[in-house]
Amino acid sequence: MKTIYSAIILLILISCMKNNKIIIKDITKNQLINIESTNETPSVLKIKLQGNIDDTCKIQGQKIDPKNLNKEYFFDSYSKKTQIKYESYKAKKGNLIINYSYN
């Protein structure tokens, strides 16, 4: 019986965690990307970056070095509708995928 309850709880948790993907094709252009949470009361925006860039860019004002692309970054976000701010900063070549979810 515990196994059934554990499986149900696990399925509920997995279904609540929605990962979304944004592809930045032209990393030389600064962008504001509108996103919306499915959570009624979001609090943390989790971002994981993938790809390759030749130099530093900024996400939400935080400098992202090319060596730190596969790390997770956490930002406070208490609104259902918000924006992800991407700035090319020093980056001129490459590609970038922004995976985000709310916790």
Solvent accessible surface area in square Angstrom, and as a share of the most:
residue,aa,sasa,rsa
1,M,156,0.70
2,K,172,0.73
3,T,108,0.63
4,I,100,0.51
5,Y,125,0.47
6,S,68,0.44
7,A,46,0.36
8,I,84,0.43
9,I,102,0.52
10,L,102,0.51
11,L,120,0.60
12,I,97,0.49
13,L,100,0.50
14,I,101,0.51
15,S,74,0.48
16,C,83,0.49
17,M,113,0.51
18,K,113,0.48
19,N,114,0.58
20,N,56,0.28
21,K,129,0.54
22,I,27,0.14
23,I,98,0.50
24,I,1,0.01
25,K,170,0.72
26,D,57,0.29
27,I,4,0.02
28,T,64,0.37
29,K,127,0.54
30,N,102,0.52
31,Q,62,0.28
32,L,107,0.53
33,I,28,0.14
34,N,118,0.60
35,I,12,0.06
36,E,97,0.44
37,S,3,0.02
38,T,94,0.55
39,N,47,0.24
40,E,136,0.61
41,T,120,0.70
42,P,6,0.04
43,S,41,0.26
44,V,42,0.24
45,L,1,0.00
46,K,41,0.17
47,I,0,0.00
48,K,72,0.31
49,L,0,0.00
50,Q,71,0.32
51,G,36,0.35
52,N,92,0.47
53,I,14,0.07
54,D,71,0.37
55,D,53,0.28
56,T,19,0.11
57,C,0,0.00
58,K,43,0.18
59,I,2,0.01
60,Q,60,0.27
61,G,48,0.46
62,Q,80,0.35
63,K,120,0.51
64,I,1,0.00
65,D,51,0.27
66,P,41,0.26
67,K,181,0.77
68,N,46,0.24
69,L,7,0.04
70,N,107,0.55
71,K,113,0.48
72,E,85,0.38
73,Y,26,0.10
74,F,114,0.48
75,F,31,0.13
76,D,109,0.57
77,S,11,0.07
78,Y,156,0.59
79,S,58,0.37
80,K,70,0.30
81,K,142,0.60
82,T,35,0.21
83,Q,79,0.35
84,I,0,0.00
85,K,93,0.39
86,Y,1,0.00
87,E,41,0.18
88,S,10,0.07
89,Y,86,0.33
90,K,109,0.46
91,A,0,0.00
92,K,122,0.52
93,K,142,0.60
94,G,33,0.32
95,N,73,0.37
96,L,0,0.00
97,I,46,0.23
98,I,0,0.00
99,N,31,0.16
100,Y,20,0.07
101,S,4,0.03
102,Y,21,0.08
103,N,85,0.44
